[in-house]
Amino acid sequence: MSTDFDQIVNRRGTNSIAVDAFREYLLDDYPDLKLPCPDADAISMWVADMAFAAPSVVVEAMTERLKHPIFGYTVLADDGLYEAFADWCVDHYGWKPEADHFFTSPGVVPALYSLIDYMVPLGDKVMTLTPAYGFFKDPVEEQGRQFVSSPLLPDGNGGYDVDFDAFERAVSDQAMRMFLLCHPHNPTGRTWTDAELTRMAELCFANDVIVVSDEIHCDLLRSELNHTPLAKLFPDSELLITAMSSSKTFNLAGLGLSQIVIPGEELRAVWQDRAAPIVNPISVAGTEAALRSGEPWRAELLAYLDANFAFMAETLAAELPGAIFNVPAATYLGWVDLNAYFPPDQDLTRFFAEKAGVLVEWADMFVADGDGHIRVNIACPRSVLEEGLTRIVRAIPR
């Protein structure tokens, strides 16, 4: 392995949400909470970015762009980013988005805010599968639309299935306008089968419901698995929007750039009329380099994540036999059922911060249907993962 993922990179003093601002963003409901260690010694396993240095090819490309000392208003005046993105999609998914369907956004979450604002009338409804990433609910309710949850069905062994009866009832509502699909799913790490994707999409399209497929985790599947974009299954759909980004894959979330693919002419016109085309020139340089030259780094990353997840599974099986945990098919986020050790309404973020000095997110932060669970970010050096899990195990009452 040429990349040292065991290296500990000190992020303090970089305005990192994970380590510099966790009290403001994770522990804001507990202003007087005392950790059992100095804040600097807390183990950060919450926000979904990685504790790994970005690929050197990305840093080099951004450094090269910095040699030009003007950083004025920038748009995609050439096809460089589109071509890098399209080539990546062809190489990895066998799918090529059209150039005139390609747009950018300052991130997938900003894109969700914009798409809901632009395309869902006030008072109408937006749905998703729960448990769900919190930003699938917030932009709906904050912008005067109604949020609808379609709960996933737990199988009792840590897995989840779509409740298609509940899904069909929800999507058949006359006021339903948009379905936010997390593909692969956050926080459970599920990858959807082609049959599941097809059935969800066909139910939506039959009811004139727009599907926004958030595929930000699509390049973080376990090493032996492959991703199928929803748009590959429905290349002619007028009601499908795809959101992708290199931010999760290459640890570039702070660059603020995502790719949006909108095949439908009417929806594309709405986006073009309202969305600003301005981009950050440094972000464009870094993202294009990641897509062009980042695959060797990604392959090494996936192998390291696979090993981290295997270590986590072995540790939990040995030390917390009542915990239910399956290595997820995608993401670097472990979804752990701790109902055997805590009452369902136990605030586990507070518990592990106070008792263990470990920062994790718990079910309350994932909208609904995840009581007794925590989400653990394992995209960190093995030594950090070992210490975090040791603290978690030690803190749990048995």
C-alpha positions as CSV (number, residue, x, y, z in Angstrom):
1,M,0.0,0.0,0.0
2,S,1.5,3.3,-1.0
3,T,-0.9,5.5,1.0
4,D,-0.4,5.6,4.8
5,F,-3.9,5.5,6.1
6,D,-2.5,4.8,9.6
7,Q,-1.1,8.3,9.7
8,I,-2.8,10.5,12.3
9,V,-3.3,14.0,10.8
10,N,-4.0,16.7,13.4
11,R,-7.0,18.6,12.3
12,R,-7.2,21.0,15.2
13,G,-7.0,24.7,14.3
14,T,-8.4,24.1,10.8
15,N,-12.0,25.1,11.6
16,S,-13.0,21.4,11.3
17,I,-16.5,20.6,12.3
18,A,-15.4,17.2,13.5
19,V,-12.8,18.4,16.0
20,D,-12.9,22.2,16.3
21,A,-16.7,22.7,16.4
22,F,-18.3,19.5,17.8
23,R,-19.7,21.4,20.8
24,E,-21.5,23.8,18.5
25,Y,-22.8,21.2,16.0
26,L,-23.1,17.9,17.9
27,L,-23.4,18.9,21.5
28,D,-25.3,22.2,21.1
29,D,-28.2,20.8,23.2
30,Y,-25.8,20.2,26.1
31,P,-23.9,23.5,26.7
32,D,-22.7,22.4,30.1
33,L,-21.7,18.8,29.2
34,K,-18.4,17.7,30.6
35,L,-16.3,15.2,28.8
36,P,-14.2,12.7,30.8
37,C,-11.1,14.0,29.0
38,P,-9.9,17.3,27.5
39,D,-11.8,18.2,24.4
40,A,-8.6,17.7,22.4
41,D,-8.6,14.1,23.4
42,A,-12.1,13.3,22.4
43,I,-12.5,10.6,19.7
44,S,-14.4,12.0,16.7
45,M,-16.6,9.3,15.1
46,W,-19.6,11.4,14.1
47,V,-19.6,13.8,11.2
48,A,-19.3,12.0,7.8
49,D,-15.9,13.1,6.6
50,M,-12.7,11.1,6.8
51,A,-9.6,11.5,9.0
52,F,-7.4,10.7,6.0
53,A,-5.3,13.1,4.0
54,A,-6.8,13.7,0.5
55,P,-5.0,12.1,-2.4
56,S,-1.7,13.9,-3.3
57,V,-2.8,14.3,-6.9
58,V,-5.7,16.4,-5.7
59,V,-3.5,18.6,-3.5
60,E,-1.1,19.0,-6.4
61,A,-3.8,20.1,-8.8
62,M,-5.1,22.7,-6.4
63,T,-1.6,23.9,-5.7
64,E,-1.0,24.3,-9.4
65,R,-4.2,26.3,-9.8
66,L,-3.1,28.6,-6.9
67,K,-0.1,29.7,-8.9
68,H,-2.5,31.7,-11.0
69,P,-3.2,34.6,-8.6
70,I,-6.7,35.6,-9.8
71,F,-9.7,33.9,-8.2
72,G,-12.5,35.9,-9.8
73,Y,-16.0,34.8,-10.7
74,T,-15.7,31.4,-12.3
75,V,-18.0,29.2,-14.4
76,L,-17.5,25.9,-16.3
77,A,-16.4,27.6,-19.5
78,D,-14.9,24.4,-20.9
79,D,-15.9,20.7,-20.7
80,G,-13.0,19.6,-18.5
81,L,-15.0,18.8,-15.4
82,Y,-17.9,17.3,-17.3
83,E,-15.6,15.0,-19.3
84,A,-13.7,13.8,-16.2
85,F,-17.1,13.1,-14.5
86,A,-18.5,11.4,-17.6
87,D,-15.4,9.2,-18.0
88,W,-15.6,8.2,-14.4
89,C,-19.2,7.2,-14.8
90,V,-18.5,5.2,-17.9
91,D,-15.5,3.4,-16.3
92,H,-17.2,2.7,-12.9
93,Y,-20.9,2.3,-13.8
94,G,-21.2,1.8,-17.5
95,W,-23.4,4.9,-17.7
96,K,-22.7,8.2,-19.5
97,P,-24.6,11.3,-18.5
98,E,-25.2,13.8,-21.4
99,A,-23.3,17.0,-21.4
100,D,-26.4,19.2,-21.5
101,H,-27.8,17.4,-18.5
102,F,-24.8,18.2,-16.3
103,F,-24.8,20.9,-13.7
104,T,-23.0,21.7,-10.5
105,S,-24.0,22.8,-7.0
106,P,-22.1,23.9,-3.9
107,G,-22.9,20.4,-2.4
108,V,-25.5,17.8,-2.3
109,V,-27.3,19.3,0.7
110,P,-27.4,22.8,-0.9
111,A,-28.8,21.0,-4.0
112,L,-31.6,19.4,-2.0
113,Y,-32.6,22.8,-0.6
114,S,-32.6,24.2,-4.1
115,L,-34.5,21.4,-5.7
116,I,-37.2,21.4,-3.1
117,D,-37.5,25.2,-3.3
118,Y,-37.6,25.2,-7.1
119,M,-39.7,22.2,-7.8
120,V,-42.1,21.5,-4.9
121,P,-45.0,23.9,-4.4
122,L,-45.5,25.4,-0.9
123,G,-47.5,23.0,1.3
124,D,-46.9,20.0,-0.9
125,K,-45.1,16.8,0.3
126,V,-41.7,15.3,0.1
127,M,-40.9,11.8,1.3
128,T,-38.0,9.6,2.1
129,L,-37.2,6.2,3.7
130,T,-36.4,6.3,7.4
131,P,-34.2,6.1,9.3
132,A,-32.7,8.9,7.2
133,Y,-29.9,11.5,7.0
134,G,-31.3,14.5,8.9
135,F,-30.9,16.8,5.9
136,F,-33.5,14.9,4.0
137,K,-36.1,16.3,6.5
138,D,-34.7,19.8,7.4
139,P,-34.9,21.4,3.9
140,V,-38.4,20.2,3.5
141,E,-39.9,21.6,6.7
142,E,-37.7,24.7,6.8
143,Q,-39.1,25.7,3.4
144,G,-42.7,25.2,4.1
145,R,-43.3,21.8,2.6
146,Q,-44.6,18.7,4.4
147,F,-42.2,15.9,5.2
148,V,-43.4,12.3,4.9
149,S,-41.6,9.2,6.3
150,S,-41.8,5.8,4.7
151,P,-40.3,3.5,7.4
152,L,-37.9,0.7,6.4
153,L,-38.7,-2.7,7.8
154,P,-36.0,-4.1,10.1
155,D,-35.4,-7.8,9.7
156,G,-34.3,-8.3,13.3
157,N,-30.7,-9.1,12.3
158,G,-29.5,-5.6,11.4
159,G,-30.8,-5.6,7.9
160,Y,-33.6,-3.4,6.4
161,D,-36.1,-3.9,3.6
162,V,-38.4,-1.4,1.8
163,D,-42.1,-1.6,3.0
164,F,-43.6,-1.3,-0.5
165,D,-47.1,-1.2,0.8
166,A,-46.4,1.8,2.9
167,F,-44.2,3.3,0.1
168,E,-47.1,3.0,-2.4
169,R,-49.6,4.5,0.0
170,A,-47.3,7.5,0.6
171,V,-46.4,8.0,-3.1
172,S,-50.0,7.8,-4.2
173,D,-50.9,10.9,-2.1
174,Q,-52.2,13.7,-4.5
175,A,-50.0,16.2,-2.7
176,M,-46.8,14.1,-3.0
177,R,-44.3,15.8,-5.3
178,M,-40.8,14.5,-4.6
179,F,-39.1,11.4,-3.3
180,L,-35.6,11.8,-1.9
181,L,-33.8,8.4,-2.4
182,C,-30.5,7.8,-0.6
183,H,-28.7,5.4,-2.9
184,P,-26.7,3.8,-1.2
185,H,-28.5,4.4,2.0
186,N,-27.3,6.5,4.9
187,P,-27.3,5.5,7.8
188,T,-27.9,1.8,7.3
189,G,-25.4,1.3,4.5
190,R,-27.9,-0.6,2.4
191,T,-27.3,-0.9,-1.3
192,W,-30.6,-1.3,-3.2
193,T,-31.1,-4.1,-5.7
194,D,-32.0,-3.2,-9.3
195,A,-35.4,-4.8,-8.6
196,E,-36.0,-2.5,-5.6
197,L,-34.8,0.6,-7.4
198,T,-37.0,-0.2,-10.4
199,R,-40.1,-0.8,-8.2
200,M,-39.6,2.4,-6.2
201,A,-39.0,4.5,-9.3
202,E,-41.9,3.1,-11.3
203,L,-44.3,3.8,-8.4
204,C,-43.0,7.4,-8.2
205,F,-43.2,8.0,-12.0
206,A,-46.7,6.5,-12.2
207,N,-47.8,9.1,-9.7
208,D,-45.8,12.0,-11.3
209,V,-43.5,12.2,-8.3
210,I,-40.0,13.5,-9.0
211,V,-37.2,11.2,-7.7
212,V,-34.0,12.9,-6.5
213,S,-31.4,10.1,-6.2
214,D,-28.6,11.2,-3.8
215,E,-25.7,8.9,-4.8
216,I,-23.0,10.7,-2.8
217,H,-21.8,7.4,-1.2
218,C,-21.8,5.4,-4.5
219,D,-18.0,5.1,-4.8
220,L,-17.7,3.8,-1.2
221,L,-19.1,0.3,-1.6
222,R,-17.2,-2.7,-0.2
223,S,-14.4,-3.7,-2.5
224,E,-16.2,-6.5,-4.3
225,L,-19.4,-4.6,-5.0
226,N,-20.5,-2.3,-7.8
227,H,-22.9,0.6,-8.0
228,T,-25.8,1.0,-10.4
229,P,-27.0,4.6,-10.9
230,L,-30.8,4.9,-10.9
231,A,-30.5,6.9,-14.1
232,K,-28.9,3.9,-15.8
233,L,-32.1,1.9,-15.2
234,F,-34.3,4.8,-16.4
235,P,-32.3,6.7,-19.1
236,D,-35.3,8.4,-20.6
237,S,-37.1,9.5,-17.4
238,E,-38.3,13.1,-17.3
239,L,-38.8,12.9,-13.5
240,L,-35.4,11.8,-12.3
241,I,-32.5,13.9,-10.9
242,T,-29.2,12.4,-9.8
243,A,-26.8,14.1,-7.3
244,M,-23.2,12.8,-7.0
245,S,-20.0,14.2,-5.6
246,S,-16.4,13.4,-5.1
247,S,-16.6,14.9,-1.6
248,K,-17.2,11.7,0.3
249,T,-15.0,9.5,-1.9
250,F,-11.9,11.6,-1.7
251,N,-12.5,13.5,1.5
252,L,-13.2,16.9,-0.2
253,A,-16.4,18.0,1.5
254,G,-14.9,21.4,2.4
255,L,-14.5,22.2,-1.3
256,G,-18.2,22.5,-1.8
257,L,-18.8,21.0,-5.2
258,S,-21.3,18.4,-6.4
259,Q,-22.5,17.1,-9.8
260,I,-26.2,17.3,-10.6
261,V,-27.7,15.4,-13.6
262,I,-31.1,16.5,-14.9
263,P,-32.3,14.7,-18.1
264,G,-35.9,16.0,-18.0
265,E,-36.3,19.1,-20.2
266,E,-38.8,20.8,-18.0
267,L,-37.0,20.2,-14.7
268,R,-33.7,21.2,-16.4
269,A,-35.2,24.5,-17.5
270,V,-36.3,25.2,-13.9
271,W,-32.8,24.6,-12.6
272,Q,-31.2,26.7,-15.4
273,D,-33.6,29.6,-14.7
274,R,-32.8,29.7,-11.0
275,A,-29.5,28.1,-10.0
276,A,-26.3,30.2,-10.2
277,P,-23.6,28.6,-12.4
278,I,-20.7,30.0,-10.3
279,V,-18.1,27.5,-9.1
280,N,-15.0,27.7,-6.9
281,P,-11.9,27.4,-9.2
282,I,-9.9,25.5,-6.6
283,S,-12.7,23.0,-6.1
284,V,-13.0,22.4,-9.9
285,A,-9.2,21.8,-10.1
286,G,-9.3,19.4,-7.2
287,T,-12.4,17.5,-8.3
288,E,-11.2,17.1,-11.9
289,A,-7.9,15.7,-10.6
290,A,-9.7,13.3,-8.3
291,L,-11.8,11.9,-11.1
292,R,-8.9,11.7,-13.5
293,S,-6.2,10.3,-11.3
294,G,-7.7,9.3,-7.9
295,E,-8.7,5.7,-8.6
296,P,-5.5,4.1,-7.2
297,W,-6.0,6.0,-4.0
298,R,-9.6,5.0,-3.8
299,A,-8.8,1.3,-4.3
300,E,-6.4,1.5,-1.4
301,L,-9.0,3.4,0.7
302,L,-11.6,0.7,0.1
303,A,-9.3,-2.0,1.2
304,Y,-8.5,-0.1,4.4
305,L,-12.2,0.5,5.1
306,D,-12.9,-3.1,4.6
307,A,-10.3,-4.1,7.2
308,N,-11.6,-1.4,9.6
309,F,-15.1,-2.8,9.3
310,A,-13.9,-6.4,9.8
311,F,-12.1,-5.3,13.0
312,M,-15.2,-3.5,14.2
313,A,-17.4,-6.5,13.6
314,E,-14.9,-8.8,15.4
315,T,-14.6,-6.4,18.4
316,L,-18.4,-6.0,18.8
317,A,-19.1,-9.7,18.5
318,A,-16.5,-10.5,21.2
319,E,-17.1,-7.6,23.6
320,L,-20.8,-6.7,23.1
321,P,-22.6,-9.9,22.1
322,G,-26.0,-8.1,22.6
323,A,-25.1,-5.5,19.9
324,I,-26.5,-6.1,16.4
325,F,-24.1,-5.0,13.7
326,N,-23.6,-6.0,10.1
327,V,-20.7,-4.7,8.0
328,P,-22.6,-2.3,5.6
329,A,-22.5,-2.9,1.9
330,A,-21.6,0.8,1.4
331,T,-20.4,4.0,3.2
332,Y,-17.8,4.2,5.9
333,L,-20.5,4.5,8.6
334,G,-21.4,1.7,10.9
335,W,-25.1,1.5,12.1
336,V,-25.1,-0.3,15.5
337,D,-28.2,-1.5,17.3
338,L,-27.6,-1.2,21.1
339,N,-31.2,-1.8,22.2
340,A,-29.9,-4.8,24.3
341,Y,-28.1,-2.3,26.6
342,F,-30.1,0.9,26.6
343,P,-33.8,1.9,26.7
344,P,-35.0,3.1,23.2
345,D,-35.1,6.7,24.2
346,Q,-31.6,6.9,25.8
347,D,-29.7,9.8,24.3
348,L,-26.6,7.9,23.2
349,T,-24.8,10.9,21.8
350,R,-24.8,12.4,25.3
351,F,-24.0,9.1,27.0
352,F,-20.9,8.3,25.0
353,A,-19.6,11.9,25.1
354,E,-20.0,12.0,28.9
355,K,-19.0,8.5,29.8
356,A,-16.4,7.7,27.1
357,G,-15.2,10.9,25.4
358,V,-16.4,9.4,22.1
359,L,-18.4,11.5,19.7
360,V,-21.1,9.6,17.8
361,E,-24.5,10.4,16.4
362,W,-27.5,8.5,17.7
363,A,-31.0,7.6,16.3
364,D,-32.6,10.9,17.2
365,M,-30.4,12.6,14.5
366,F,-31.8,10.3,11.8
367,V,-35.4,11.5,11.6
368,A,-37.2,8.3,12.8
369,D,-37.2,4.5,13.1
370,G,-33.8,4.1,14.5
371,D,-34.3,4.0,18.3
372,G,-31.4,2.5,20.2
373,H,-28.9,2.9,17.4
374,I,-25.7,4.8,16.9
375,R,-23.8,5.7,13.7
376,V,-20.1,5.3,14.0
377,N,-17.6,6.7,11.4
378,I,-14.8,4.2,10.9
379,A,-12.9,6.3,8.3
380,C,-10.0,6.9,10.6
381,P,-6.6,5.3,11.4
382,R,-6.9,1.9,12.9
383,S,-5.3,3.1,16.2
384,V,-8.1,5.7,16.5
385,L,-10.8,3.1,15.7
386,E,-9.3,0.7,18.3
387,E,-9.3,3.4,21.0
388,G,-12.8,4.6,20.1
389,L,-14.3,1.1,20.3
390,T,-12.4,0.3,23.5
391,R,-13.9,3.4,25.1
392,I,-17.4,2.6,23.8
393,V,-17.2,-1.0,25.1
394,R,-15.9,0.0,28.5
395,A,-18.7,2.6,28.9
396,I,-21.7,0.4,28.2
397,P,-23.3,-1.0,31.4
398,R,-23.6,-4.8,31.5
